[in-house]
């Protein structure tokens, strides 16, 4: 996360606007935002206890006993939060409770990092893009300090006996100098544990690319004499927000990255490797280390970018997702096996950029062992055997580009295993085929390209069941679908 979300002046103006609108909003009982409340509702912005997913930027997720926790960047609409890394928790990954800041006294506790990066707390300069990990019964919080557009940055470490803190500052783990165009920018830390239990830190943003370095498990700091290895991007490629996870189901390490401009064409991509230090290849065999500013649309398998279900007919801002990015991954061990979740922030085409919030989506591996993310946010659904009913489906094709404009859905008619152009008069010639298999698995061929993934019963923002599917082609193109009609125009 390479920039502050709101300037001080804009933040003050937004706060005044919020106060004015809230005073006219009536006395309707507000609830935490959990996907069932319309995005853009100003009645919840002044009260952090009602934020829920709102104001969550660069989320990092962990499960601890009966709770899921998310730690995130110091940013909020109106800058109403205390500085020192935001904390949220949830019992179900649906309804989130804001728990305050990780540090008791941000300016005192983090004085070294503040001074090195040149932060000005009086202007609401805070900490960026944290990551959280539990080691030997203690909680280690990695976070970054920097200012917009600068590579004079640092990653620091703090520790606590309780996951909600307060955290005690231990020192700087990595630092970078100004104008370090070929070196890693020391922000966006993310811890990865390899299949043998060894710990590494991935980090970096623009400038020299994304790097990986071994950690000393006993101290949490970088191993002595360790040399960082570049695993993605170079020459100021627009890439940041790395997250690496090893999935036993496939035997691959997956490197998730965010490409593009934070509030314009941000999008999530992935590469994979049999070894934690790479090389990380996309579905077409391109090495993510070869990413440069001129080939962003050709390197990296794109999981999602800006999109709209239902085209311009959708009235709700949350149906027009913009700039999803900076994700974290949770592997949740459950009685039925491991469940995979991708957690990221997002904006909306229908609202100003300072309306950012968190999405939690379930994801699965398709037959080619690539992750496919659910089209709608997680609302407690569990996969099970199902068949897709006939009808008109809206399909979003994410394509390979970094798109600032929305990729709007196209309507198709599914009937008797064949796919047609949706038409009130006739179906015309079949454009493809579809079928479910092995319970909720699904394959589809559209306009000559085969896809594979899963079909799901999900829930829209009004609690209604919606048939959806998420698929990827063998060459790495993602496609999402949802049954139209009842689900059309409702918040995803």
C-alpha positions, 0 to 999 in steps of 0.5 A, a space after each residue: 500500500 504505497 500511499 495515504 488513502 485520504 489527505 488531511 484536508 479531504 478527510 476534514 471535508 468528508 467528515 463535515 459532509 458525513 456529519 451533515 448527512 448523518 444528521 438528516 438520515 433519520 433514526 433507523 437502527 444501524 447494524 455493522 456492515 456485513 454485506 447485508 447493508 447497502 454500501 454508501 450508508 453514511 449513518 454508520 461512518 461516524 461510529 467505529 463500532 458499526 464499521 464492520 468491513 468498512 474502512 479496511 484497507 490491505 487486510 491481513 487475516 489470521 484465525 485464533 481460537 474461536 475468532 478470525 482477526 484482520 489487521 489493516 492499514 491506518 486509513 478510514 473515511 474521515 480519518 476517525 480511527 486511532 493510528 497504530 494498525 486497525 484490528 477487527 474480529 469475527 466469529 463467522 467471516 461475515 460480521 466484523 467487529 472493529 477492535 481499535 488499534 494494535 499500539 497503545 501509544 503509536 507515536 511513542 511505541 513506533 518512534 524509530 519507524 516514524 522517524 526513519 520514514 519521515 511520518 507526520 502523525 499530526 497529519 494522520 500519517 500512519 502505518 501501512 499493510 501489516 501482517 500477523 503471525 503466531 509463533 511459539 505462543 506469541 503474536 508477531 505483527 509486521 508493518 511498514 512505514 513510508 510516505 506516498 511515492 517514496 522508497 525511504 521506507 521500513 518494515 518493523 516488528 512488534 510482539 504481543 502475548 494477546 492477539 489484540 495487544 497492546 503490541 510492543 515494538 521490537 525494531 526495524 526488520 528491513 529498510 530501504 533508501 530514497 530513490 532506490 529504483 533497482 532495490 526493494 521498497 521495504 513495505 508490504 510485508 507478508 510471512 510465508 511458512 514453507 512445507 518444512 516449517 521454515 519462515 520467509 518474508 515477501 515484501 516490496 512495492 513498485 521500484 525494484 519489485 517483489 523480494 523474498 528473504 529468510 526469517 530467523 524463527 527465534 527472533 522474527 528478524 531477517 537471518 544474518 547475511 541473508 540475501 533477498 531474492 527477487 521473485 516478481 517485477 522489476 524496473 518500477 513495474 506496478 506490482 505490490 501487496 505480495 502474499 505467498 501460501 503453500 497448499 498441500 492439495 496441489 503441492 504448489 506455492 502460490 504468489 498472489 500480487 496486486 497490479 496497477 494503480 490503487 484506486 483505478 485499475 488495481 487487480 489481483 494476480 497469481 503465479 505458482 511454483 514448486 519451490 518457495 523461492 520460485 520461479 513463480 510462473 503464470 498459467 501460460 508459463 511466464 515468469 513473474 520475475 519478468 514483469 515490467 511496466 510494458 507487459 502487465 497484461 501478459 504476465 501473471 494469471 489474473 483472478 479478478 479486476 473491476 467488474 459489474 454484474 448486470 451492466 448499467 442496470 444495477 442500482 446498488 454501488 456494491 454491485 459495481 466492484 472497482 480495484 480489488 487488491 492487496 489480498 491475504 489468504 486463509 487456510 481454515 482447517 475444518 471438520 470436512 477438510 481445509 477451506 480456502 479464503 481470499 480477503 482483499 479490499 475493494 472500491 466501487 464504481 458507484 461511490 467516491 474512492 474513499 469508500 473502501 471496504 473488505 471482501 471475504 471470498 471463498 476460493 477453490 482449486 480447479 482441475 489444473 490446480 489454479 485458484 478460482 474465487 467465488 463471484 459473491 462475498 462469503 455468507 456462510 455457504 458450503 459447497 455441495 452437490 448441485 446442478 445448474 438450473 436452466 435460465 439466463 446467466 450473467 457472465 463476467 470475463 475478467 480477461 488479462 488486462 489491468 482494467 480501469 473501466 468495468 468489465 461488464 457481464 454478458 447475458 447467456 441462456 443455459 439450456 439442456 447443457 448448451 449455451 446460447 446468446 440470451 434473446 427474448 425471441 430465439 436462442 440461435 446457434 449454441 455458443 458452448 456447453 456446460 455441465 457439473 460433475 463430481 458434486 459441485 465441480 463444473 466445466 464449461 466451453 464458451 466460444 471454443 475455450 474450455 474452463 473448469 472450476 466449481 458451481 455454488 449456491 451463494 447468497 446475495 445482500 438480501 439473503 436470497 439464494 443465487 446460483 453462481 460459478 467460478 471458472 478458469 481456462 487452462 491458459 489462465 482466463 477467469 470467468 464468473 457467472 450468476 443466475 439472473 432474474 431474482 439475483 440481478 441487481 442485488 449486492 454481491 
